[in-house]
Amino acid sequence: MRIQLSDHFTYRRLLRFVISPILMMVCISLYGIVDGFFVSNYVGKTPFAAVNLIMPVLMGVGSIGFMIGTGGSAIVSVKLGEGKQEMANRYFSMLIYAAAVISVPLSVLCFIFTPTVASMLGAEGELQRFCVIYGRILFAAEPFFVLQNIFQNFFITAEKPELSLKVSLVSGLTNMFLDFVFIVVFDWGIAGAAAATALGQAVGCAIPVLYFTGKNDSLLSLTRAGFEKKPIWLACANGSSEMVSNLSMSLVSILYNFQLMHFAGEDGIAAYGIIMYVNFIFQSVFFGYAIGAGPVVGYHYGADNRKELRNLFVKSLVLMGGSGTVMLVLAEVFNAPLVWLFAGYDAGLYSLTCRGFRLYAAAFLMMGINIWSSAFFTALNNGVVSALLSFLRTFLFQTAAVLGDRRNLAGDCGGGRDCADAGSTLFCQRKKALPLLSRGKSGCMADGFCESVYFFIISLPSYWLCLIISIKTRFCNRKRRCALALGSRDFM
């Protein structure tokens, strides 16, 4: 039986509806990781470090797609909930066209200034050369990446979540196959990895374009649409939390790389990159759920169904909290084999990465609730609160942790490599941050425990903030807007 946005959602129905976007996001994270696997194992450690050094910039530029996709789908789903099908199609089409127009000149500028960007990131010599090769190829394909991300969101809004999964599978398999051909068979090195990713993104963009421009049985289709400033602005404002989240993660990654380059060299950057690759797989479950459940929230918000909004909110908190606990256990149990896939060829890098990932795993407990809370307010067209939560989670607390200790990281654990915990907070002042947990000479294991607890604690403020705001607003009042909203329900 087909599940519709207007349905009442039990746990079973909700999971059935979101399973496709969850698997879609897992596939996207996996085929993004494939580059790292092939480059690390078949090209070398320096090219692998180059990929991880330039990747935050690529993701930061591509965050335009996340912004327009999430913000636009929230607006379109509200219009569908209000029964305004023609307006929903017009806004959908206009947002796609606007994204294409914006992304092309941005791609050209980034292509031209890639060497400058690599130098600013601290790359020199061979590392810079590999950054430029990989970055320029993917900057050239950036419009495909932007549109692919937007279409993945609108597939859910169109009640076709299974198509988002199928497109992701085709795109991902294309990337994986071409990675093997270009790197292993043709020996094209890092250029082959970038070309494979670019072609995979092109496939992920072309299929949705063909689907929405032709006759289909979904709620949306690409039609003629003129330029309307207000809905475009509101889509960007509403989706700003997702852009803030991605930009913040990119900036934090760059800060990590600066610190790690200074204290642990290329090994530190490689270790951090491996932890982030594994993190992408776990984190993609939370993002997939948010993408899948967001249009449902937006639809019922448009229909003024407050009872169903409360139902979705409570069930989502339970699912995100439970998933975070399960992921923490999985991360600790499968830590070694996951890291071995990328660093099995280097014992030092393997040991460093394993320890860092064990510390990083504590973040999964609160990560899902934070991600969902931000996405929930995006679906309510409340971009301010959503952006605030994203900013706290992805930038403020992590930046404070990364920059909070300017001493040599080797001072507390007896070795720079052991202490450069690429996936942790880089905080080695346990005696300063958590005095009750770090008295005495407890060694690196106790230090690691304190560091894990610290990383868990810094995730709490944004969690409590989102919970307090959620309870206080009660989602929407009788005038059909959130108590903290900017009047966005009356934008048309």
Residue pairs with C-beta under 8 A, 6 or more apart in sequence:
2 159
3 13
3 16
3 17
3 159
4 159
5 77
5 80
5 81
5 159
5 295
5 296
5 299
5 300
6 81
6 299
6 300
6 303
7 13
8 308
8 311
9 17
9 296
9 308
9 311
9 312
9 315
11 315
11 319
14 293
14 296
14 312
14 315
14 316
14 319
15 319
17 161
17 292
17 293
17 296
18 161
18 288
18 289
18 292
18 293
19 161
19 292
20 161
20 162
20 164
20 165
20 292
21 152
21 156
21 161
21 164
21 165
21 288
21 289
21 291
21 292
22 284
22 285
22 288
22 289
22 292
23 165
23 168
23 288
24 152
24 161
24 164
24 165
24 167
24 168
24 288
24 291
25 168
25 284
25 285
25 287
25 288
25 291
26 281
26 284
26 285
26 288
27 165
27 168
27 169
27 171
27 172
28 152
28 168
28 171
28 172
28 284
29 280
29 281
29 283
29 284
30 172
30 281
31 171
31 172
31 173
31 175
31 176
31 197
31 200
32 197
32 277
32 280
33 277
33 280
33 281
34 172
34 175
34 176
34 179
35 51
35 175
35 179
35 193
35 194
35 196
35 197
36 48
36 51
36 52
36 273
36 274
36 277
36 342
37 341
37 342
38 179
38 180
38 183
38 184
38 193
39 47
39 48
39 51
39 183
39 190
39 193
40 48
40 270
40 274
40 342
40 343
40 345
41 342
41 345
42 183
42 184
43 183
43 189
43 190
43 193
45 266
45 267
45 270
45 346
45 349
46 126
46 127
46 130
46 266
47 130
47 134
47 189
47 190
48 270
48 273
49 127
49 266
49 269
49 270
49 273
50 123
50 127
50 128
50 130
50 131
50 134
50 190
51 130
51 134
51 190
51 193
51 273
52 257
52 269
52 270
52 272
52 273
52 276
53 118
53 121
53 122
53 123
53 127
53 131
53 257
53 269
54 114
54 117
54 118
54 121
54 131
54 134
54 135
55 253
55 273
56 249
56 250
56 251
56 253
56 254
56 257
57 110
57 117
57 121
57 135
57 250
57 254
58 135
58 138
58 139
58 142
59 246
59 249
59 250
60 246
60 247
60 250
60 251
61 106
61 107
61 110
61 139
61 142
62 142
62 145
62 146
62 149
62 246
63 242
63 243
63 245
63 246
63 247
63 250
64 99
64 102
64 103
64 106
64 146
64 243
65 99
65 103
65 145
65 146
65 147
65 148
65 149
65 150
66 149
66 239
66 242
66 243
66 245
66 246
67 235
67 236
67 239
67 240
67 242
67 243
68 95
68 98
68 99
68 146
68 150
68 235
68 236
68 239
69 149
69 150
69 151
69 152
69 153
69 154
69 239
69 242
70 153
70 238
70 239
70 241
70 242
70 291
70 294
70 375
70 378
71 234
71 235
71 236
71 237
71 238
71 239
71 240
71 242
71 378
71 383
72 91
72 92
72 95
72 150
72 153
72 154
72 235
72 239
73 153
73 154
73 156
73 157
73 294
73 295
73 298
74 235
74 238
74 239
74 294
74 295
74 298
74 378
74 379
74 380
74 381
75 91
75 231
75 234
75 235
75 238
75 298
75 381
76 88
76 91
76 92
76 95
76 154
76 157
76 220
77 157
77 294
77 295
77 296
77 298
77 299
77 302
77 379
78 298
78 299
78 301
78 302
78 381
78 489
79 85
79 87
79 88
79 91
79 302
80 88
80 157
80 219
80 299
80 302
81 298
81 299
81 300
81 301
81 302
81 303
82 302
82 303
85 219
87 492
88 219
88 220
89 220
89 221
89 223
90 223
90 225
91 225
91 228
91 231
91 235
92 154
92 157
92 220
92 222
93 221
93 222
93 223
93 224
93 225
94 225
94 226
94 227
94 228
94 231
94 232
95 150
95 231
95 232
95 235
96 147
96 150
96 151
96 212
96 222
97 225
98 227
98 232
99 146
99 147
99 150
100 143
100 147
102 146
103 142
103 143
103 146
103 147
104 143
106 142
107 139
107 140
107 141
107 142
107 143
110 117
110 135
110 139
110 142
111 136
111 139
111 140
114 131
114 132
114 135
114 136
114 139
115 128
115 132
117 131
117 135
118 128
118 131
118 132
118 135
119 128
121 131
121 254
121 257
121 258
122 257
122 258
122 261
123 131
127 266
130 190
133 190
133 191
133 194
134 190
134 191
134 193
134 194
137 191
137 194
137 195
137 198
138 145
138 194
138 197
138 198
140 198
141 197
141 198
141 199
141 201
141 202
143 205
144 198
144 201
144 202
144 204
144 205
145 201
145 205
147 205
147 208
147 209
148 171
148 201
148 204
148 205
148 208
151 164
151 167
151 204
151 205
151 208
151 209
151 212
152 164
152 167
152 168
152 291
153 291
153 294
154 208
154 212
154 220
155 161
155 163
155 164
155 167
155 208
156 164
156 291
156 292
156 294
156 295
157 219
157 220
157 295
157 298
158 218
158 219
158 220
159 218
159 219
160 218
161 292
163 211
163 218
167 204
167 207
167 208
168 204
170 203
170 204
170 207
171 200
171 201
171 203
171 204
171 207
172 200
174 196
174 199
174 200
174 203
175 196
175 197
175 199
175 200
176 196
178 192
178 195
178 196
178 199
178 200
179 192
179 193
179 196
179 197
181 192
181 196
182 188
182 191
182 192
182 193
182 195
182 196
183 189
183 192
183 193
183 196
186 192
188 195
209 222
212 218
212 220
212 221
212 222
213 221
213 222
215 221
230 491
230 492
231 491
231 492
234 381
234 488
234 491
236 243
237 383
238 378
238 381
238 382
238 383
238 386
238 488
239 378
239 383
240 383
240 386
240 387
241 374
241 375
241 377
241 378
241 383
241 386
241 387
241 388
241 389
241 390
242 374
242 375
242 378
242 390
244 387
244 390
244 391
244 394
244 395
245 374
245 390
245 393
245 394
248 390
248 391
248 394
248 395
248 398
249 394
251 395
251 399
252 394
252 395
252 398
252 399
252 402
253 272
253 276
255 399
255 402
255 403
256 272
256 402
256 422
256 426
257 269
257 272
259 268
259 402
259 409
259 426
260 268
260 269
260 271
260 272
260 420
260 422
260 426
261 268
261 269
263 408
263 409
263 410
263 416
263 419
263 420
264 271
264 352
264 409
264 416
264 417
264 420
264 422
267 348
267 349
267 352
267 417
268 352
268 417
268 420
268 422
269 422
270 343
270 349
270 353
271 343
271 349
271 352
271 353
271 356
271 420
271 422
271 423
272 356
272 422
272 423
273 422
274 339
274 342
274 343
274 349
274 353
274 357
274 422
275 353
275 356
275 357
275 360
275 422
275 423
276 423
277 342
278 331
278 338
278 339
278 357
279 360
279 423
282 327
282 330
282 331
282 364
283 367
283 371
285 323
285 327
285 368
286 320
286 323
286 367
286 368
286 371
286 372
287 371
289 316
289 319
289 320
289 323
289 368
289 372
290 371
290 372
290 374
290 375
291 375
293 312
293 316
293 372
293 375
293 379
294 375
294 376
294 378
294 379
295 379
296 312
296 379
297 309
297 312
297 376
297 379
297 380
298 379
298 380
298 381
300 308
300 309
300 312
301 309
301 379
301 380
301 381
301 475
301 476
304 476
304 480
306 475
306 476
309 475
309 476
310 475
313 376
313 470
313 475
316 372
316 376
317 369
317 372
319 368
320 368
320 369
320 371
320 372
321 368
321 369
323 368
324 364
324 365
324 366
324 367
324 368
324 369
325 365
327 361
327 364
327 368
328 361
328 362
328 364
328 365
331 357
331 358
331 360
331 361
331 364
332 358
332 361
335 354
335 357
335 358
335 361
336 354
338 357
339 350
339 353
339 354
339 357
340 350
342 353
343 349
343 350
343 353
344 350
348 417
351 417
351 418
352 417
352 418
352 420
352 422
353 422
353 423
355 418
355 421
355 444
355 448
356 420
356 421
356 422
356 423
356 424
357 423
358 448
358 452
359 421
359 423
359 424
359 448
359 451
359 452
359 455
360 421
360 423
360 424
360 455
361 452
362 452
362 453
362 455
362 456
363 455
363 456
363 459
365 456
365 459
366 456
366 459
366 460
366 463
367 459
369 463
369 466
370 389
370 393
370 459
370 462
370 463
370 466
371 393
373 389
373 463
373 466
373 467
373 470
374 386
374 387
374 389
374 390
374 393
374 466
375 386
376 386
376 470
377 383
377 385
377 386
377 389
377 466
377 469
377 482
378 386
380 475
380 476
380 482
380 485
381 485
381 488
381 489
382 482
382 484
382 485
382 486
382 488
383 486
383 488
384 484
384 485
384 486
385 466
385 469
385 482
385 484
388 465
389 462
389 465
389 466
392 461
392 462
392 465
393 459
393 462
397 458
397 459
397 461
397 462
398 425
398 458
400 458
401 425
401 426
401 427
401 454
401 455
401 458
402 425
402 426
404 427
404 429
404 433
405 426
405 427
405 428
405 429
407 428
407 429
408 416
409 416
409 419
409 420
409 426
409 428
410 416
410 419
411 419
411 428
412 419
412 428
412 429
412 430
412 447
413 419
413 428
413 444
413 447
414 444
418 444
419 428
419 444
420 426
421 448
421 451
424 451
424 452
424 455
425 451
425 454
425 455
425 458
427 433
427 451
427 454
427 455
428 447
428 451
430 437
430 438
430 447
430 450
430 451
430 454
431 438
431 439
433 450
433 454
434 450
434 453
434 454
437 449
437 450
437 453
438 446
438 447
438 450
469 484
472 483
473 482
473 483
473 484
474 483
475 482
476 482
477 483
480 489
481 487
481 488
481 489
481 490
